[in-house]
Amino acid sequence: MSWIALSIWAGFVWALGSISDKFVLSKLVKKSVVPVIMTGAVGFIGGIISILVKGLEPLPLTHLLLALLAGFFFIMFAIFYFKAAQIEEVSRVTPLFYLSTLFTALIAGIFLGEIFTFTKYIGIALLFAGAMLISLRKPYSIRLGKAFWFMVLMAIFFASNWVITKYLVTTSDVWTVFAYTRIGGFITLLHIVWINRSALKETYAETKLKAYSIMTIKEFVTLSGVLSVTIAATSGYITLISALTATHMLFVLVFTIFLSLFLPKIIKEDLDKNTVIIKVIATSSMLAGVYLVS
């Protein structure tokens, strides 16, 4: 499968994950740290499965440390993403994933030498503009909510994770890199659990089995997207891969409109005329950006 198809697949499964996240955080789980823990735990299981099926090749110490660092960045991304998803509409939060394209372009340009034409950078600018627009609560408003700043931090960690991953898979076995980055995330997770151990006892006691079941299935589905991008990075530029996963946003917009109209008990979002116009304009800007960078 080509790196383009793998990137679009990642966008699709991450959109399903975003819908699931909003449902769980709004109706089943009170604290955003719970899905963060599930992300790290399922990722670790995925890494172990990878080792059992594909084996584990030795890495130079510097590459091993970088893989573990990428895993740390991934968990930090999850922390800020779930915080944002808990307090904001999923169709507003999701496009802000593509602030990570801006940061990926900057970081990959510096450390990987991924320099593109002026047209492609115009596309990246359109992605950024669309993300900004869709985060505004009112037309012409310039005040940005807390979720926006959470997503800025998310984007920095997300971009850093993928740039390191791209560097590693160009010189090392992709399955080994995938496994070690999941292990790095799990090590970070253990630290988070230890720090929050007292509060987590009560939180986990209050969380229903239904929530754990949904989160577990969702994490395995979205983990396939992480693996897809990791494999795509072996042959494609990570900046362009990041841009193409913007199809995530398009899928989320379609899913949320459908659910709000026909299954509002699962997801119910604001669909007044002005809001829809803003989302359509922002979506068009971001899709134009995807076209230019792909």
Order of alpha helices (4+ residues) and beta strands (2+ residues): alpha-alpha-alpha-alpha-alpha-alpha-alpha-alpha-alpha-alpha-alpha-alpha-alpha
